[in-house]
Amino acid sequence: MGNFVLNESSGSGEEETEEGEANEGGKRMKGKYDERIEQLEKNIELKRNELLREKGMAEEERQALATELRAKEAELSRAKAEHDELMGKLRQIEKKLIVGGENMLEKAERQAKLLAESNAELERA
């Protein structure tokens, strides 16, 4: 069987500026991720049950299926760990950008605008 690839995408392609919209997009992405993980876990469980049921299967074939099953379980485990790590990094980035309920990017833009206005006033004076 082929390798499984977890594909996460909100599908919009547009940047979300409202915090509510960003959270909603994250929830959709999280939902798709959870659905895919659940699907992969069910697939692994079905293969495991199939392996246990097939008493007449040649030992070599059983070993090959068992090896494949262990590889899929390991891949799923790595994907979960990577997802958790990325979500942790995302939370850290969000904490750095939003301090005390204030978006630091918007604050920097406002300050740059005020600075430009102040410079314009100084030049006129």
C-alpha positions in Angstrom: 0.0 0.0 0.0 1.2 3.6 -0.6 2.1 6.2 2.0 -0.5 8.3 3.5 -0.2 12.1 3.2 -2.0 14.4 5.6 -3.2 17.3 3.6 -4.5 20.3 5.6 -5.9 23.3 3.9 -8.6 25.8 4.7 -9.3 26.0 1.0 -9.9 29.8 0.9 -6.5 31.0 -0.3 -7.3 34.4 1.3 -5.8 35.8 4.4 -8.2 36.0 7.3 -8.0 39.3 9.1 -10.8 39.0 11.7 -9.8 36.9 14.7 -13.1 35.1 14.6 -12.6 34.2 11.0 -9.1 32.9 11.8 -10.3 30.8 14.6 -13.1 29.4 12.5 -10.7 28.5 9.7 -8.5 26.8 12.3 -11.4 24.8 13.6 -12.3 23.7 10.0 -8.7 22.7 9.4 -8.6 20.9 12.8 -11.8 19.1 11.9 -10.4 17.9 8.6 -7.2 16.8 10.4 -9.2 14.9 13.1 -11.4 13.2 10.4 -8.3 12.1 8.4 -6.6 10.8 11.6 -9.7 8.9 12.6 -10.0 7.5 9.1 -6.4 6.3 9.2 -6.8 4.8 12.6 -9.9 2.8 11.4 -8.0 1.6 8.4 -5.2 0.4 10.6 -7.6 -1.4 12.9 -9.4 -3.0 10.0 -6.0 -4.3 8.7 -5.1 -5.6 12.2 -8.5 -7.4 12.4 -8.0 -8.8 8.9 -4.6 -10.1 9.9 -5.9 -11.8 13.0 -8.8 -13.4 11.0 -6.7 -14.8 8.2 -5.6 -18.1 9.8 -5.0 -19.8 6.5 -2.7 -17.1 5.3 0.9 -18.1 4.7 3.2 -17.0 7.5 5.4 -15.0 5.1 2.3 -13.0 3.9 1.2 -12.5 7.5 4.6 -11.1 8.4 4.5 -8.8 5.4 1.1 -7.5 6.4 2.2 -7.1 10.0 5.3 -5.1 8.9 3.2 -2.9 6.7 0.7 -2.3 9.6 3.5 -1.4 12.0 4.9 1.1 9.3 1.5 2.7 9.0 1.1 3.0 12.7 4.6 4.6 13.0 3.7 7.0 10.2 0.5 8.0 11.9 2.3 8.5 15.2 4.9 10.7 13.5 2.1 12.7 11.7 0.3 13.2 15.1 3.5 14.3 16.8 4.4 16.7 13.9 0.9 18.2 14.0 1.0 18.7 17.7 4.5 20.4 17.4 3.2 22.7 14.7 0.1 23.6 16.6 2.3 24.5 19.6 4.5 26.7 17.4 1.4 28.4 16.0 0.1 29.1 19.5 3.5 30.6 20.5 3.4 32.8 17.4 -0.1 33.9 18.2 0.9 34.8 21.8 3.7 36.9 20.4 1.4 38.7 18.0 -1.5 39.3 20.3 -0.5 40.8 23.7 -3.2 41.9 26.1 -5.9 41.5 23.4 -4.1 43.9 21.1 -2.8 42.8 17.7 0.8 43.9 17.6 0.8 44.1 13.8 -2.1 46.6 13.8 -0.4 48.5 16.6 2.8 48.8 14.6 0.9 50.0 11.5 -0.9 52.7 13.6 2.4 53.8 15.1 4.0 54.0 11.6 1.1 56.1 10.4 1.4 58.4 13.4 5.1 58.7 12.9 4.7 59.6 9.2 2.1 62.2 10.1 4.4 63.7 12.8 7.3 63.9 10.3 5.0 65.6 7.8 4.0 68.2 10.4 7.6 68.8 11.3 8.5 69.4 7.7 5.7 71.9 7.3 6.8 73.8 10.4 
